[in-house]
């Protein structure tokens, strides 16, 4: 593979037609996201064959994984988006500092989470929503996941850094290898070595470690990728300010996803292990669908950041509208398909538990009805985040799982029972769509004004 110079990469990002450039950058990321979702679903699938309580334990630990991801993605996407803008503005030194600070901070926070979580594992699984019958399985799984937290957070940072510099194909290598390895190891360790749910956790942390080693090697050996060298680490307020300004939407989205997952588990536990297992499975299925769209959008983000930094506002708008059209068609298609096969899909996971199938299939159908609207929400949020509109990006990011889902999951199950549990996410999705549409319409109007001003300036 030919290594591009920074000048060649700059030209590619600012001049290649967006309908060719974005798919080129997005395909590796889509593959990475799908593989990640597949091995998340593989854990759920294989563990679900053990028992309904074991299946629920995976859902409980999903909240823990969301915490780890919140750290990695906040620092990774925050620094990555800032790096894209700085590289677009040809400020490589500032981009280099953000790169190093993000990596070492992610490792430190991951280590702190691991020590705290292992020391307080009994308390932790109860807080995450485990019932008395689910708790033993949740502890067996959670201990291993916490051991992996330091290098998992850094892996998420490396992945985002590679993408933000236009090297999505490199990030795909590490993520895909680890994901495939996880899917292979799951049945071997769970059933072949009779390790049960601990086998699923061991498979996950081992495959994540292999991904980390591959990503680290690619970052170190690639000539046109910024390195997280210790000499570039500076404990300065301005660096963290820039990283967090761009990363706050991700922190809001990922952090609240963790909170929402905990509240969902707690609400579902009131209706038994079957409800916890069913909603856990539905969550993984919807994540799988959205992962492809998020992967596509992450091909859009570096293009957006580069061109905004370079003052090419008309190109930012062109890229946004192209991605929104593609996203709408994709989610509309997936919504129709998944609605039609909701019951058979649930039966794949827990064929012997009719209650899990009944609760899950109905919840999945409800969420599929609102799925096409997520194209506007996800792409709009990525636009705001990539161009550094921190407050508005954070507002749209936290609205789905924070402003709207949290009240829904606290109120609706008490009013309507299991139906309220199933309705909480669709209600939140509908309200998020309304808010995001208002916010992004304003941003698009501003970008059009900036693009017009730029055209007038060039003509003058």
N, C-alpha and C positions, 0 to 999 in steps of 0.2 A: 504494500500500500504506500503510495507516494505521500511524503510528509509535506504539508503546505506551510509556507511562511506566514507570518502574521499579516503581511501585506496582501498575500493571495487570499487568505481567509477573510480579511476585511472586504475585499472586492466581491468575493462570493456572497457574503452575508448582505451586502448593500446593493448588489446589482442583479443577481440571478432571479428570474421571475419567481414570485412566491409560490405559484402553483406547482413548481418543480422543486424549489428549495425546501419548503416545509415538509412535503412527503419524504424527501431524501433524508432529512434530519429526524423525521418522526418515526420512520419504519423501525430502526433499531430500538428506539425508546418504547414503541408499542410492543415489540417483541419482549423487551425487558419487563414491562409492566404486566403483560399477560403471563409470562413465566412466573413472575412473583405471585400473581393471583392464583395461578394453577397450583403452585406448591402450598399456598395458604389453604386452598380448597382440598388439596390432597391430604393435609393434616386433618381437616374436618371430616373428609370422607372416610379415611382409614380408621380414625379414632371412633367415629360414629358406629363402626361395626362392632366395637367393644360393648357399648351400652349407651343409653340415653344420658346418664349422668356424666360419662366420659365425654360425650359430645358437648354437653353443657360446659364442661371444664375448658374446652378449647375456646368457647365463646367468652368465658370469664377472662382467660389469658389474652384474648384479642385486645382487651382494654390495656393490658400491660404492654403488649406490642405497640399499641397506638402511642403510649407514652414514649417509648424508645424512638419510634418514628417521628414523633413531634420534635424531639431534640435534634435528630439528624436532619430532618427536612427543613426545620426552621433555620438552622445555621447553614445548611447546604444551599437551599433555595435563596435565602437572604443574601449570602455572600455571592452565590452564583449570578443572581440577577444584577447585583452591584458590579460584579466583574464584567458582565456582558456590556453594561453601559460604559464602564471605564475603558474597556478594550475598544468599544465603538468610538469613544472620544480620544483614543490613543493615550490614555493615562495608565500605562502598564504597571508602574510602581505601586499605585494605590490598589490596583487589582491584586497584585502579588501579596500585599499585606493582608487584605481581606481573606485571601485563600489560606494563608498560614494560621491566622487567628481562628478561623472557623474550624479547622481540623483539630487543633490542640484543645480548643474549648469543648468540642464535641466529645473527645475522649475523656476529659476530666468530668464532664457532667454524666456521661454514661457510667463511669466508674463509681461516682457518688450514688447514682440510682441503684447500681448492683449491690453495693455494700448495705445501703439502707433497706432495700427490698429483701435480701436474703436474711438479714438480721430480724426483720419483722414479717416473715412470710405468712404466719398464721393470721395476723391482723390484716395483712394486705389482701389475701384472697377473700376474706369476709367483706372488706370494704368494696372490692370489685364485684360483689354480687353473688358469691358462691353460696348455695344452700348447704346444709349440713351433709347431704349425700354427695354433692359435687365437690366440696372442699378438699377431700383427700386427693382426688384426681388433679384438681387445680394446683395444689402445692407441688405435686410430683412434676408437673409440667413447668410451673412458674420458676422453680429453682434453677433449672437449666437455662431458661430464657434470660434470666437476670445475669448469669455468668457471662453470657455473650453480649450484654448491653454495651460495654466500652467499644468493642470493635464493630458492632452493628451500627452504632451512631456514626462512626467515622466512615463506614462503607456508604451510608446514605449521603454524607457530605461529598465523598469522592465521586459518586454517581452523578450528583448535581453539578459538580465542578466540570466534569468531562462534557456534560451536555451543554452547559452554559458557554463553553468555549468552542462549540460546534463539533464536538467529538462524540456524538451519540453512539456511533458504532463501537467505540472502545468500551463505553459503559455497558453496552449490551453484552459484551463477552463475559464480563465478571458476573453479572446478574443472571444471565441465562445458564451458565455453567453450574452455578450454585443451585438454581431452581431445579434443573434436571436431576442433579445429584440428590436433592431432597426427595423428589418424587420416587426415585429408585430406592433410597434408603428406608423410607417410611414403612412399606410392607415387610422389608427384610428385618428391621429392628423390632417393629411392633409384634409381628406374628412369627417370623423365622426364629428370632432370638427370645421370643416371649417376654419382651420388655414392656408391653402394654403402652400406656400413654407416655411413659418416660422415654420409650423408643422414638416416639414422634418428636419429642423435644430434643433428644440427642441428634436426630437426623437434621432438625432445623438448625441447631447451633453449629454443627459440623459443616453443613453446606454453606451457612453464612460466613464461616471462617475462611472457607476456600474462596468464596466471592471476594472477601476482604483482601486476601493475599493477591488475587488476580488484579483487582482494581489498584492496589498499592503498586504492584509491578508496572502496570500500564502508566500510572501517573509519573512514576520515577523515570521510566525509560522513554516515554514519548517526548520528542523534541519541542513540540509546539504547545505543550501543556504547562501551565504554571505549577511550580512545585511548592509544597508546604514546608519549606526549609525553616529550621529553628531561628536562623538569623533574621528572618522576615517577621517573626512573631513580635508584635508590639502590644503591650497592655495599655491601649489608649482608648479614651472615651469615644473619639470620633469614628474609630473602626467599628466598635460595637454599635454605635448609633446608626451607622450606614447599614450594617448587617441586619440589625433588628428592624430598621425602618422598612427594608425590603422583605424581611422575614416574618414580620408581625402577621400578615394575612395567613401565612402557613402555620404559625404558632396558634392563631385563632382557630384555623380549620382543623389542624391535627390535634391540638390540645382539647378542643371542645369535642372532637370525635371520640377522644378517650373518655371524657366526662359523660358524653351521650351514651357511649357503650356501657359504662358502669350503671347509669340510670336505667337503661334498657334491661340490663340483667337483673337489677333490683326489682323493677316493675314486673318483669316476666316471672321472677322467682315466686311471686305471690300466687301464680297460677300453676306452679309445679315445674318439675324438671323438664317435662315435655315442651312447655312454652319457652324455657330458656334455650333448649336445644334447637327448637324450630326457628326462633328469631336469630340465633347465631348462624344457622345455615343460610337463611335468607340474606343476612348481612353479607356473608361471603359471596353469595351468588351475585348480588348487586354490585359488590366491589369488583368482581370479575368483569362485569359489563362496563362499568365506569372506568376501569383501568385502561382499556383500549383507548377510550376518548382522552383520558388524562395523558396517556403516552403521546397521542397525536398532538395535544395541546402543548406538551413539553417540547415538541419540535417547532412549535410556533414561538415559544417564549424567547429563545436566544435571537431569533430573527427580529422579534419585536424590540428587545433590549438594544441590540446592535444599532438598529435603524433609528430608534428614538435618540440614542446617544449621538448618532451621526446627523441628527436634524432631518431625517427623511420621514416626515410625519405622514405623508400621503402613502408611503409604503407600509407603515404601521397599520393604517386603516385597511389597506388592500389585503394584508395578511389576516387581519381580524375577521373581515367579512367572508373571506375564503374559508377559514377554519370553522366559522359558525355554520355555514351552509353544509359543509361536510359532516359536522357533528350532528346537526338536526336529522339528516337522512339516516345516519348510522343508528342513532338512539331510537328513532321511530321504528326502524326495522327490527331492532333487538327487542323493543317493547312488545311488539306484536308477536314475535316468536316466543318469547319467554312467557307471555300471558297464556298462550295456547298450550304450552307444555309444562305449566307450573306444577301440576300434581305428579307427573312422571319424574320430574327433576327431584322433587322432595322425596319420592319413593326410593330413588337411588341411594340417598343418604341413610334413611331409617325405614327400610321396607317393613320392619316388624312392629313399628309403632304408629298406629293409625292416628293418634292424637297429634304427634309431631307433623305428620303429613297434612292433616286437616288445617292446623293452625298456620303452618308455613306456606301452604299453597295459596291460601286466601290472602295472607300478608304480601306474598310475592305478586299476585295479581293487582292488588291495590297500588303497589309501588310502580309496577310497569305502566299503569295508566298515566303517571306523571313523568315518566322517564324522558320523553322528548324535550320537555322544558329544561332539563338539565344541560342541554347544549348551550343555551343562553347563559345559564348560571356559571358553568365551568369556564367557558371561553371568555365571558365578561370579567370574571375574577382574575384570570390569567393576564388579560390585557392590562387591567389596573395595576396588578402587582409588577409586571414586567417593565412598565414605564415609570415606576417609582411613586405612584399615587397611593401612598401607604394607608392613609386613613380610609379612603373609599374602598381600597382592596381589602382591608381588614374588616370593614363593615359588611361587605358582601360575603367574605369568607366565614365570619362567625354567625351569620344570620341563619344558615341552614341548621347547624347542630347546636347553636347557642341561643340566639334570640327566639327561635321558633320551635325547635325540637324539644329543648329542655322543658318549656311550659307544657307542650303537648303531651310529653311522656309522663309528666307529673299530674296532669289533670284528666286526660281522656280515659286512661284505664280505670280510674276511680269512678268515672261517670258511666262508662259503657263496657267495663270488663275487658275480656280478651279482644273484643272488637275495637275498643279504644287503644289497646296495645298495638293492634295491626294498623290502625289509622294514624298513629302519631307521626310516622315518617312522611306519608303522603301529604298530610296537612302542612307539615314543615316545608316540604318541597314546593308546594303551591305558593305559600307566602314568600318564600325566598325568591321565587321567580318574579313576583311582583316588585319586590324591593330592588333586585338586581337590574331589572329592566329600567327602572327610573334612574338609578345611579349610572349605569353604562351609557344610557342615552345622553346624559350630560357630558360624560367624558368624550364620547364620539363627536359631539358638537364642538368641544374645545379643540380636539385634534384637527378637525376640519378647519377651524379658524387659524390654527398654527400653520397648517399646510398651506392655506391660502396666503397667509402673511409671508411665508417663505417664498412662495411663487412670485408674489409682488416684489419682494426684496431682490430676487434674482433678476427680474425684468428691469427694475430700476438700475 
